[in-house]
Amino acid sequence: MNHKPLIAVVDDEPDILELVSLHLQRAGFRVATYSDGEAFYKGLSDAKPSLAILDLMLPDIDGVDICKYLRNSSDYADLPIIMLTARGDETDRVLGLEIGADDYVTKPFSPRELVARVKAVLRRGSKKPSQKTMVVGGRIIIDIDRHEVRLDDRKISLTSTEFRILQLLASKPGWVFSREKILDFLWGQEKIVVDRTVDVHIKHLREKLGDAAGWIKNIRSVGYKLEE
């Protein structure tokens, strides 16, 4: 039983918790449900989930603040997050991506689609290229097996999406990857169609790379490449 991925679902609507939990369990997942942010924080101390489904609107702690907390924590920075919310305009979808969410599902939603998104996000995190370690400029070390990036021997906490973008760019230094190619690598046929998705993740990746950020170059109207 314990070998099954654990999915944490945080939502203040009992019907949503029951519906999502039922479909996830039918799909072979273990599920932990929480009706507010405080309960979720306490649950993290018991077991780290494989993925969190997080409602943006909670009664006690804003879902945005929870997402920011996870992304700034060394223990949970790589935890895949799917934002679940009634807000559906592009501004809010981009906000979810900007604060580090890996995917975004709006209410009302199809439980089967949500389960498919969960599987897709977990698959993305489990894909590994043949190279186990990549070195960029003698300063950035990308450890594929550990899912870890070090800059000048200092560990950098990246989201799973940021890690995979860096991994892709580092796989072919100097090669220009279009935004469409990057989206295909990240999500395949299940990709989210948001114009700014790649740019948002690249922005955060650059911020975390500090003075090495200049190695990620923007090729106007085309895409991005990694070049020392």
GISUL-V988608 format. One record per pair of residues at least 24 apart in sequence whose C-alpha atoms are under 6 Angstrom apart, sorted by the first residue. I is the first residue (numbers start at 0). J is the second residue. Records with the same first field share a line. If there is no record, write none. Layout:
I = J  J
This chain:
3 = 28
4 = 28  49
5 = 29  30  48  49
6 = 30  48  49  50  51
7 = 31  32  51
8 = 32  51  52
9 = 33  34  53  54
10 = 34  54
11 = 35
36 = 60
50 = 78  79  80
51 = 80
52 = 80  81  82
53 = 82  83
54 = 82  83  84
55 = 84
76 = 156  158
77 = 158  159
97 = 199
168 = 224  225
172 = 225  226
173 = 224  225  226
174 = 224
175 = 223  224
176 = 222  223
177 = 221  222
178 = 222
